[in-house]
Amino acid sequence: MKKKPSEEKSPVAFWEEFLKVMNLKRRKMENVNCLNKEDWNRMIDFMVYGVIRMEKAFREPLARVKLKL
């Protein structure tokens, strides 16, 4: 489903939201030690969430670049 131009977020608004969400997630990662096996699940959850957000964020911009190539 294609968004109307009025519904699309500006790049600045998108990155502000992205950074706000990542800052919230980063706070949850405090006091985590990669050498402590008990913390690994928290680290994995954090990374999966970040990768999914990045994939969603870059899908449309990369598609537009691909069309221009």
MIFI-698125 format. One line per 5 residues: number of its first residue (from 1); their letters; for each residue x, y, z of N, C-alpha, C, O, CB. Coordinates in steps of 0.1 Angstrom, whole numbers. Glycine has a CB too. Layout:
N
NUM = a = X Y Z X Y Z X Y Z X Y Z X Y Z; ... .
This chain:
69
1 = mkkkp = 8 -12 0 0 0 0 9 12 0 17 14 9 -9 0 12; 7 21 -10 15 33 -11 9 44 -3 -3 46 -3 16 37 -26; 18 51 5 13 62 13 12 74 4 19 76 -6 23 65 25; 2 83 8 1 96 1 12 105 5 18 103 17 -13 103 4; 17 114 -3 28 123 1 25 130 14 35 132 22 30 133 -10 .
6 = seeks = 13 133 17 10 140 30 12 131 42 14 136 53 -4 146 29; 11 118 39 12 108 50 26 104 53 29 98 63 3 96 47; 35 106 43 49 101 44 56 110 55 54 122 55 56 102 31; 65 104 63 72 111 72 84 117 65 90 111 56 77 102 84; 88 129 70 101 135 64 112 126 70 111 120 80 102 150 68 .
11 = pvafw = 124 126 63 135 119 68 139 123 82 143 115 90 147 121 58; 138 136 85 142 141 98 132 136 109 137 131 119 142 157 98; 119 136 106 110 131 115 112 116 118 111 111 129 95 133 110; 115 109 107 117 94 108 129 92 117 128 83 127 119 88 94; 140 98 115 152 96 123 150 100 137 156 94 146 164 103 117 .
16 = eeflk = 143 111 140 140 115 153 133 104 161 136 101 172 132 128 154; 122 99 154 115 88 160 123 76 163 123 69 173 102 84 152; 131 72 152 140 60 153 150 62 165 151 52 173 148 58 140; 156 73 166 165 75 177 159 75 191 164 71 201 173 89 175; 147 81 192 139 81 204 136 66 209 138 63 220 126 88 203 .
21 = vmnlk = 132 58 199 129 44 202 142 37 206 142 29 216 122 37 190; 153 39 199 165 32 202 171 36 215 177 28 223 176 35 191; 169 49 219 173 54 232 165 47 243 171 43 254 172 69 233; 153 45 241 145 37 251 150 23 252 151 18 263 130 37 247; 152 17 241 157 3 241 171 2 247 175 -7 255 158 -3 227 .
26 = rrkme = 180 12 244 193 12 250 193 13 265 202 7 271 201 24 244; 184 21 270 183 21 285 180 8 291 185 5 302 172 31 289; 173 0 284 170 -14 289 183 -23 288 183 -33 294 159 -20 281; 193 -19 281 205 -27 279 216 -23 289 226 -29 289 210 -25 265; 213 -13 298 223 -10 308 225 -22 317 216 -30 319 219 3 316 .
31 = nvncl = 236 -23 323 240 -33 332 239 -47 326 235 -57 332 231 -33 344; 243 -48 313 244 -61 306 258 -64 303 266 -55 299 235 -60 293; 262 -76 305 276 -80 303 275 -91 293 269 -102 295 282 -85 316; 283 -90 282 282 -100 271 289 -113 275 288 -123 269 289 -94 259; 297 -112 286 303 -124 291 294 -132 300 298 -144 304 316 -121 298 .
36 = nkedw = 283 -126 305 274 -133 314 263 -140 305 255 -133 299 268 -122 324; 263 -153 306 253 -160 298 239 -157 301 230 -158 292 256 -175 300; 236 -153 313 222 -150 317 217 -137 310 205 -135 309 222 -148 332; 226 -129 305 222 -116 298 221 -118 283 216 -109 276 233 -106 301; 224 -130 278 224 -132 264 210 -130 258 209 -125 247 230 -146 260 .
41 = nrmid = 200 -135 264 186 -134 259 182 -120 257 176 -116 247 176 -142 268; 186 -111 267 183 -97 266 190 -91 254 185 -82 247 186 -90 279; 203 -95 252 210 -89 241 205 -94 228 204 -86 218 225 -93 242; 201 -106 227 195 -111 214 182 -104 211 180 -100 200 193 -127 216; 173 -102 221 161 -95 219 163 -81 214 157 -76 205 153 -95 232 .
46 = fmvyg = 173 -74 220 177 -61 216 181 -60 201 177 -52 194 187 -55 225; 190 -70 198 195 -70 184 184 -73 174 184 -67 163 207 -80 183; 176 -83 177 165 -87 168 156 -75 165 152 -72 154 157 -99 173; 152 -68 176 144 -56 175 150 -45 166 144 -39 158 141 -50 189; 163 -43 169 170 -33 161 171 -36 146 170 -28 138 184 -31 166 .
51 = virme = 174 -49 143 175 -53 129 162 -52 122 161 -47 110 181 -68 128; 151 -56 129 138 -55 122 135 -40 120 129 -37 109 127 -61 131; 137 -31 129 135 -17 127 143 -11 116 138 -4 107 138 -9 140; 156 -15 115 164 -10 104 159 -15 90 159 -8 81 179 -15 106; 155 -28 90 150 -34 77 138 -26 73 137 -23 61 147 -49 79 .
56 = kafre = 129 -23 82 117 -15 78 120 -1 74 115 4 65 107 -15 90; 130 5 81 134 19 78 140 20 65 138 30 58 143 24 89; 148 11 61 156 12 48 149 6 36 154 7 25 169 6 50; 138 -2 38 132 -8 27 128 1 16 132 0 4 119 -16 32; 120 12 19 115 21 9 127 30 3 127 31 -9 105 30 15 .
61 = plarv = 135 35 11 146 43 5 155 35 -4 159 40 -15 155 49 16; 158 23 -1 166 14 -9 159 11 -22 165 9 -33 171 2 -2; 146 9 -21 138 6 -33 138 18 -43 139 16 -55 123 2 -29; 137 30 -37 138 42 -46 152 43 -52 153 47 -64 135 55 -37; 162 40 -45 176 41 -51 177 30 -62 183 33 -72 186 38 -40 .
66 = klkl = 172 18 -59 172 8 -69 166 12 -82 170 8 -93 166 -5 -64; 154 19 -81 147 23 -93 155 33 -101 154 33 -114 134 30 -89; 164 41 -95 172 51 -102 184 45 -108 190 51 -117 176 62 -92; 188 33 -104 200 26 -109 198 20 -123 207 14 -129 206 16 -100 .
